[in-house]
Amino acid sequence: MRIPGGIEDEAGFRAALEAGRDLIRPLPEARKTPFEEEWAEVPARGGFLDEVMDFDADFFGISAREARNLDPQHRLLLEVAWEALEDAALVPERLQDARVGAYVGLSHLDYKEWQTEEPEFSWAMGNAMSFAAGRLAYTLGLTGPAMTVDTACSSSLVTVHLARQALLRGECDLALAGGANVIASARMMRVMTRSGLLAPDGLCKSFDARANGYARAEGSGIVVLKRYRDALRDNDRVHAVIQGSAVNQDGRSTSISAPSVLAQIALIKAALADAGLTAEDIGLLEAHGTGTALGDPIEMEAVLASLGRRPANRTLYLGSVKSNLGHMEAAAGIAGLLKAVLCVKHRVVPPLVNFRTLNPRIDLAGAPIVLPTRAEPWVTERSGAFAGVSSFGLSGTNAHVIVGPPPAAEPGQEAPGQEAPGGPEGATGFVLTARTPEALRQLAARYGEFLDDLPEADYPAFAYTASQGRTRHKIGAYVAAPGPARARAALRLLAEGAASPDVVPFEGAPGVEVTLPRRVLGLPHYPWQRRRHAVRPAAPR
């Protein structure tokens, strides 16, 4: 994932959510080039990434010339898709005979504003929507369905629905789904400012009396989807299970961009029916919640009608990640889904940032709906165990996805990702590899830090994931260590470029193979060796 605030992993996102962090800030000065004059005319506050033109093109076999012509959103998708597969301990080379789908959501094409010359063919491919999914499939060798979806703000959640449907129909056996959004010019910001969509203070004040527009945001997220029975069979690590999903359209509402309360009610009810659940089963709603005077009351009316009729002791928590980081537009839905998965997994409801007083146009009428102002434990005995995620497109296309925990394991059956009793007692070492010596040293440092807090019992899972769940690059090292303490010491020496009797460097294939049962941990991702690729020069530093 790429989330404003320098967040790139689950732990960082969870910490920001539970702390109620406000991740809105001014656009970094260096990023205003080459449109300094245009940026001076519009509000430049939002959920911005630090840098979007830096990219490890060599890693993906992309020439410098082609990388310059490549939309930064496509670049983000390549990196985040790779990291998602690493998180799942799935090596791309081993997936090329499988049917793997790629579903990505995009909407804006700001990088086209950077072009100063007659475009060449690589520019056309690098900035065409269809090539976002096509390049991902080509680079990773995926042969299942591949498509780019543009339904405006709902794009990335629609991709999750489409990928799930393809899995259920047997069109693919694994799927990547998500989206990206990069604000690379001031033009669309100017259009949105003039339209009145954006909040003057640059904050999303979802469901608050002060709601007066939203803040734009950048980022990317991708999830790896698999049929649950197949995940059990393959002993995968399962973060959550999608119970149901639905997509519909506003149809003839008051205007082409106006939301429809009836469509939103029908959408949520359709997702509940698809999941085989009732309104009481939903304990958390991750709302669209843009913080607009028109949209918030309409959404809450739909929530009351579809989820609000429940016993007084069955609380429905309501939040919106847009209050933390702004509206990631085409990637907004996947940001909401990632938040919901973390809430389901850790049973914590984060606060709704910027919420003070309920919008006077919203009447909860005694309904047991809570807009939390601090992090609260999610007690399923007093609330449903499932989370719903809504994403509504400005184009009128809406999506809703319901997620929950993996079903409890039956007696004698191990939960996915857990080592069955009776297996090997432990690991004696592991392999780590990278494309360059510098990347190998950085990866060793990251692994060493990760091992600081690793329980001894999880060391075999660490060794399996590092050795078998990551791509084997040409430069590597075998670390001979039977436990975390010895491994930490060896990794720190490797990170410093120093010799260790427990480290055996190699190029090509390691002299030792690590054979362990599949048990997956979420390890630090690959250390990208980025440099700037852009068709215009950077701002002077």
C-alpha positions in Angstrom: 0.0 0.0 0.0 0.9 3.7 -0.4 -0.9 5.9 2.0 -0.2 9.6 2.8 2.1 10.1 5.7 4.8 7.8 4.4 2.7 4.7 5.2 3.6 1.6 3.2 2.6 -1.3 5.4 -0.1 -2.8 7.6 1.5 -1.8 10.9 2.0 1.8 9.9 -1.6 2.1 8.6 -3.1 0.5 11.7 -1.1 2.8 14.0 -2.2 5.9 12.2 -5.8 4.8 12.2 -6.0 3.9 15.9 -4.2 7.1 16.8 -6.6 9.2 14.8 -3.9 10.8 12.8 -4.7 13.6 10.4 -2.5 13.0 7.4 -3.4 16.1 5.4 -0.6 18.5 4.6 0.5 21.1 2.0 1.8 19.8 -1.3 5.6 19.4 -0.9 7.3 22.4 -2.6 9.5 20.2 -4.8 6.4 18.6 -6.3 5.0 21.8 -7.6 7.4 21.7 -10.5 6.7 22.2 -13.4 3.4 23.9 -12.6 4.4 26.4 -9.9 2.2 29.2 -11.3 -0.8 27.0 -11.5 -0.4 25.6 -8.0 -0.1 29.2 -6.7 -3.7 29.7 -7.8 -5.4 26.8 -6.0 -5.5 25.3 -2.5 -2.6 22.9 -2.3 -3.5 20.9 0.9 -4.4 17.3 0.7 -3.3 13.7 1.4 -0.1 13.9 -0.6 2.7 11.3 -1.1 6.2 12.5 -0.6 7.4 11.8 -4.1 5.8 10.2 -7.1 8.4 10.4 -9.9 11.0 8.2 -8.3 10.8 4.6 -9.4 13.0 1.4 -9.5 12.7 0.9 -13.3 15.7 -1.5 -13.4 13.9 -3.9 -11.0 11.0 -4.3 -13.5 13.2 -4.4 -16.6 12.0 -1.0 -17.8 14.4 1.2 -19.7 15.0 4.8 -18.5 13.4 6.2 -21.6 10.3 4.0 -21.1 10.2 4.8 -17.4 10.1 8.6 -18.2 7.1 8.0 -20.4 5.3 5.9 -17.8 2.4 7.4 -15.8 3.4 7.4 -12.1 0.1 5.6 -11.3 1.3 2.7 -13.4 4.6 2.7 -11.5 2.8 2.7 -8.1 0.7 -0.3 -9.2 3.8 -2.3 -10.2 5.4 -1.7 -6.8 2.3 -2.2 -4.7 1.3 -5.3 -6.6 4.7 -6.8 -6.1 4.5 -6.0 -2.4 1.0 -7.6 -2.1 2.4 -10.8 -3.6 5.3 -10.7 -1.2 2.8 -10.2 1.7 1.0 -13.4 0.5 4.4 -15.2 0.0 3.5 -15.8 -3.7 6.4 -15.7 -6.1 5.4 -14.3 -9.6 7.5 -16.8 -11.5 5.5 -19.7 -9.9 2.2 -18.1 -11.0 2.9 -18.0 -14.7 1.1 -21.4 -15.3 -1.8 -20.4 -13.1 -4.8 -18.2 -14.1 -4.2 -15.0 -12.2 -6.3 -11.9 -12.9 -5.3 -8.2 -12.6 -8.1 -5.7 -11.9 -7.0 -2.1 -11.4 -8.9 1.2 -10.9 -7.8 4.5 -12.3 -9.5 7.7 -13.1 -7.3 10.7 -13.7 -4.5 11.1 -16.2 -2.6 14.1 -14.9 0.8 13.0 -16.3 -0.4 13.8 -19.7 -0.1 17.5 -18.7 3.7 17.0 -18.5 4.2 16.2 -22.2 6.0 18.9 -24.1 6.8 17.2 -27.4 4.9 15.2 -30.0 4.2 11.9 -28.1 5.9 8.7 -29.1 4.5 5.3 -29.0 5.9 4.5 -25.5 4.3 7.6 -24.2 0.9 6.6 -25.6 1.2 3.1 -24.0 2.6 4.6 -20.7 -0.4 6.9 -20.3 -3.3 4.8 -21.7 -5.7 3.5 -19.0 -5.8 0.0 -20.5 -2.0 -0.4 -20.2 -2.1 0.0 -16.4 -3.6 -3.5 -16.1 -1.8 -4.7 -19.2 1.6 -3.7 -18.0 1.0 -5.3 -14.6 0.0 -8.6 -16.3 2.9 -8.4 -18.7 5.5 -7.7 -16.0 4.3 -10.3 -13.6 3.5 -12.9 -16.3 -0.2 -13.1 -15.4 -2.5 -14.8 -17.9 -6.0 -14.4 -16.3 -8.4 -11.5 -17.0 -6.7 -8.1 -16.9 -8.6 -4.8 -17.0 -8.5 -1.2 -16.0 -11.8 0.1 -14.5 -12.8 3.7 -14.4 -16.0 4.4 -12.4 -14.5 7.5 -10.8 -14.4 7.3 -7.0 -15.7 3.7 -6.8 -13.2 2.3 -9.3 -11.0 0.3 -7.0 -13.8 -1.2 -4.9 -15.6 -2.2 -8.2 -12.4 -4.0 -9.1 -12.6 -6.1 -5.9 -16.2 -7.0 -6.8 -15.2 -8.0 -10.4 -12.2 -10.0 -9.2 -14.4 -11.8 -6.7 -17.0 -12.6 -9.3 -14.3 -14.0 -11.6 -13.0 -16.2 -8.9 -16.4 -17.6 -8.0 -17.1 -18.2 -11.7 -13.8 -20.0 -12.1 -12.4 -17.5 -14.6 -9.2 -17.3 -12.5 -7.7 -18.9 -9.4 -6.0 -15.9 -8.0 -6.6 -12.2 -8.5 -5.0 -8.8 -7.8 -7.5 -6.0 -7.3 -7.0 -2.4 -6.3 -6.2 1.0 -7.7 -4.0 4.1 -7.6 -4.3 7.9 -7.7 -1.6 10.5 -8.3 -2.2 14.3 -8.4 0.5 15.2 -10.9 -0.8 18.6 -12.1 -2.9 21.5 -10.8 -5.5 21.5 -13.6 -8.0 19.0 -12.0 -7.5 20.7 -8.6 -8.5 24.0 -10.2 -11.5 22.4 -11.8 -12.7 20.8 -8.5 -12.0 24.0 -6.6 -14.2 26.0 -9.0 -16.9 23.4 -8.8 -17.2 23.7 -5.0 -16.3 20.1 -4.3 -13.2 20.8 -2.2 -13.2 22.0 1.4 -11.5 25.4 1.8 -9.5 24.2 4.8 -8.4 21.0 3.1 -10.1 18.6 5.5 -12.7 15.9 5.1 -15.2 16.5 8.0 -17.3 13.4 7.4 -20.9 13.7 8.8 -19.9 16.8 10.8 -21.9 20.0 10.9 -18.9 21.8 9.4 -18.8 19.5 6.4 -18.1 21.7 3.3 -16.3 19.5 0.8 -13.4 17.0 0.7 -9.6 17.0 0.5 -8.0 15.2 -2.5 -5.5 12.5 -1.7 -3.0 10.2 -3.4 -2.1 6.6 -2.8 -2.5 3.0 -3.9 -3.6 -0.3 -2.5 -3.9 -3.8 -3.9 -5.3 -7.0 -2.3 -4.6 -10.6 -3.3 -7.8 -12.6 -3.6 -8.3 -16.3 -3.6 -11.2 -18.7 -3.0 -11.3 -19.5 0.7 -11.2 -23.2 0.2 -8.1 -22.9 -1.9 -6.4 -20.7 0.7 -7.1 -23.4 3.3 -5.7 -26.1 1.0 -2.6 -24.0 0.3 -2.1 -23.0 3.9 -2.1 -19.3 3.0 -2.2 -16.5 5.5 -5.8 -15.0 5.4 -6.3 -11.5 6.7 -10.1 -11.5 6.1 -12.8 -13.1 4.0 -15.1 -11.3 1.6 -18.6 -12.5 2.5 -20.6 -10.6 -0.2 -20.4 -7.7 -2.6 -22.7 -5.7 -5.0 -22.4 -3.0 -7.6 -25.2 -0.8 -9.0 -26.0 2.6 -10.5 -27.8 5.7 -9.4 -29.7 5.8 -12.6 -31.8 8.9 -13.1 -31.1 10.9 -9.9 -31.5 14.6 -9.6 -28.4 15.1 -11.8 -25.7 12.9 -13.3 -23.3 13.5 -10.4 -25.9 13.5 -7.6 -26.1 10.5 -5.3 -29.3 8.5 -5.0 -30.6 7.3 -1.6 -32.7 4.6 -3.2 -29.7 3.2 -5.1 -27.6 3.2 -2.0 -30.2 1.3 0.0 -30.6 -1.2 -2.7 -26.9 -1.6 -3.0 -26.3 -2.4 0.7 -29.3 -4.8 0.8 -28.0 -6.6 -2.3 -24.6 -7.1 -0.7 -26.3 -8.4 2.5 -28.3 -10.8 0.5 -25.2 -12.0 -1.4 -23.4 -12.5 1.9 -26.4 -14.3 3.5 -26.3 -11.8 6.4 -28.7 -9.5 8.1 -28.3 -5.8 9.1 -27.6 -6.9 12.7 -24.5 -8.8 11.5 -22.8 -5.6 10.4 -20.9 -4.1 13.3 -18.9 -1.5 11.3 -19.6 0.5 8.3 -16.7 2.1 6.5 -18.7 4.8 4.8 -18.0 6.7 1.6 -18.2 9.8 3.9 -16.7 12.5 1.7 -17.8 15.3 4.0 -20.0 17.1 1.5 -23.2 18.9 2.5 -25.3 17.0 0.0 -23.6 13.5 0.1 -23.4 12.9 3.9 -27.1 13.3 4.7 -28.1 11.1 1.7 -25.6 8.4 2.7 -26.8 8.4 6.3 -30.4 8.2 5.2 -29.5 5.1 3.2 -27.6 3.6 6.2 -30.5 4.1 8.5 -32.9 2.4 6.0 -30.6 -0.5 5.2 -28.6 -1.1 8.5 -30.2 1.0 11.2 -33.2 -1.1 12.0 -31.7 -3.2 14.7 -32.0 -3.9 18.4 -30.8 -1.0 20.6 -28.1 -3.2 22.1 -26.6 -4.0 18.6 -24.3 -1.1 17.9 -23.3 -0.1 14.4 -20.0 1.9 14.3 -19.6 4.2 11.4 -16.3 5.7 10.1 -14.6 7.0 7.0 -10.9 6.8 6.3 -11.3 10.0 4.2 -11.3 11.9 7.5 -7.7 10.7 8.1 -6.2 11.1 4.7 -8.6 12.7 2.3 -10.3 11.3 -0.8 -8.0 9.0 -2.8 -10.6 9.1 -5.6 -10.1 6.0 -7.9 -8.2 4.4 -5.0 -10.6 5.5 -2.2 -12.5 2.2 -2.1 -9.4 0.1 -1.7 -8.2 2.4 1.1 -11.6 1.9 2.9 -11.4 -1.9 2.4 -7.8 -2.1 3.8 -9.0 -0.1 6.8 -12.0 -2.5 7.3 -9.8 -5.5 7.1 -7.5 -4.2 9.8 -10.6 -3.4 12.0 -11.9 -7.0 11.5 -8.5 -8.5 12.1 -7.6 -6.6 15.3 -11.1 -5.9 16.6 -10.6 -2.2 17.1 -12.7 0.6 15.8 -10.6 3.7 15.0 -11.9 7.3 15.6 -13.7 9.4 13.0 -11.2 12.2 12.7 -12.5 15.8 12.5 -15.9 14.8 13.9 -17.3 17.2 16.5 -21.0 17.7 16.0 -23.4 15.7 13.9 -24.6 17.4 10.7 -28.0 19.0 11.6 -29.5 17.5 8.4 -28.9 14.0 9.8 -31.4 12.6 12.3 -30.3 9.3 13.9 -33.6 9.2 15.7 -32.3 6.9 18.5 -30.8 4.4 16.1 -27.8 2.6 17.8 -25.3 4.2 15.4 -22.0 5.4 16.9 -19.6 7.8 15.3 -16.5 7.1 17.5 -14.3 10.0 18.6 -11.6 7.7 20.0 -10.4 4.2 19.3 -12.8 1.6 20.8 -12.6 -2.2 21.2 -15.0 -3.9 18.7 -16.9 -6.3 21.0 -18.8 -8.6 18.7 -21.2 -9.7 21.4 -22.6 -6.1 21.4 -22.1 -5.5 17.7 -22.1 -7.6 14.5 -18.8 -9.4 13.5 -18.7 -8.1 9.9 -17.7 -4.8 8.3 -19.3 -3.2 5.2 -17.4 -0.9 2.9 -19.2 1.6 0.7 -17.7 3.5 -2.3 -19.8 5.7 -4.5 -18.6 7.0 -7.9 -19.3 10.6 -9.1 -20.4 8.8 -12.3 -23.2 7.1 -10.4 -21.6 3.6 -10.1 -21.7 2.4 -6.5 -20.0 -0.6 -4.8 -20.4 -2.3 -1.4 -18.2 -5.1 -0.1 -18.7 -7.0 3.2 -15.7 -8.5 5.0 -15.4 -10.7 8.1 -13.0 -13.0 9.9 -12.0 -16.4 8.6 -14.5 -19.0 9.8 -13.4 -20.8 13.0 -11.4 -23.9 12.3 -13.2 -27.2 12.8 -11.9 -29.6 15.4 -8.7 -31.2 14.0 -8.3 -28.5 11.3 -5.6 -25.9 11.5 -6.5 -22.3 10.7 -4.9 -21.0 7.5 -1.3 -20.0 7.8 -0.7 -22.1 10.9 1.8 -24.9 11.0 0.2 -28.3 11.7 1.4 -30.2 14.8 4.0 -32.9 14.1 6.0 -30.9 11.5 9.8 -30.2 11.6 10.8 -28.7 15.0 12.4 -25.6 13.6 14.6 -23.8 11.1 18.3 -23.8 10.9 18.7 -20.9 8.5 17.2 -18.9 5.7 17.9 -17.2 2.3 17.6 -13.6 1.3 18.3 -12.1 -2.1 18.2 -8.9 -4.0 19.0 -7.4 -7.4 21.9 -5.3 -6.2 24.4 -5.5 -3.3 23.0 -2.2 -1.8 19.5 -3.6 -1.8 20.7 -6.8 -0.2 22.3 -4.8 2.6 19.1 -2.8 3.1 16.9 -5.9 3.1 19.2 -7.4 5.8 18.8 -4.3 7.9 15.0 -4.5 7.6 14.9 -8.2 8.4 17.2 -7.6 11.4 14.8 -4.9 12.8 11.9 -7.2 12.2 13.5 -10.0 14.2 13.8 -7.7 17.2 10.3 -8.4 18.3 9.7 -11.8 16.7 8.7 -14.6 19.1 10.9 -17.7 19.0 7.9 -19.8 17.9 7.5 -17.7 14.7 11.0 -18.1 13.5 10.3 -21.1 11.3 7.6 -19.0 9.6 10.1 -16.2 9.1 12.6 -18.6 7.6 10.0 -20.1 5.3 8.7 -16.7 4.1 12.1 -15.2 3.5 13.4 -18.3 1.7 10.4 -19.7 -0.2 7.9 -16.8 -0.3 10.1 -14.2 -2.1 11.5 -14.1 -5.6 15.1 -15.4 -5.9 17.3 -12.6 -7.3 20.8 -13.0 -8.5 22.7 -11.7 -5.4 22.0 -13.3 -2.1 23.2 -14.8 1.2 22.4 -17.9 3.2 22.2 -17.1 7.0 22.9 -20.1 9.2 21.0 -19.4 12.4 18.7 -21.7 14.4 16.9 -18.8 16.1 16.1 -15.0 16.0 19.0 -13.9 18.2 21.8 -15.4 16.1 20.0 -14.4 12.9 19.8 -10.7 14.1 23.5 -10.6 14.8 24.3 -12.1 11.4 21.9 -9.8 9.5 23.3 -6.7 11.2 26.8 -7.6 10.1 25.5 -8.2 6.6 23.8 -4.9 6.6 27.0 -3.2 7.5 28.9 -5.0 4.8 31.0 -6.9 7.3 31.8 -10.6 7.3 30.1 -13.1 9.5 30.8 -16.8 10.0 27.0 -17.4 9.8 26.6 -15.7 6.4 27.4 -17.4 3.1 27.1 -14.9 0.2 26.3 -16.3 -3.3 25.5 -15.2 -6.8 23.0 -17.3 -8.7 21.8 -20.3 -6.7 22.4 -20.8 -3.0 24.4 -23.8 -1.9 21.8 -24.7 0.6 18.0 -25.0 0.2 15.6 -24.3 3.0 12.7 -26.8 3.2 10.0 -26.0 5.7 6.2 -26.3 5.9 4.3 -23.3 4.5 3.6 -20.8 7.2 3.6 -17.2 6.2 4.6 -14.0 8.0 4.3 -10.5 6.8 7.9 -9.5 6.4 9.3 -6.1 5.3 9.0 -5.6 1.6 11.7 -5.3 -1.0 13.9 -2.2 -0.7 13.3 -0.3 -3.9 16.3 1.4 -5.5 14.4 4.4 -6.9 15.6 7.3 -8.9 13.7 10.0 -10.7 12.1 9.4 -14.0 10.2 12.3 -15.5 9.9 14.1 -18.8 10.6 17.4 -17.1 13.5 18.2 -14.8 13.1 18.2 -11.0 13.0 21.5 -9.0 16.3 22.8 -7.8 17.1 21.5 -4.3 
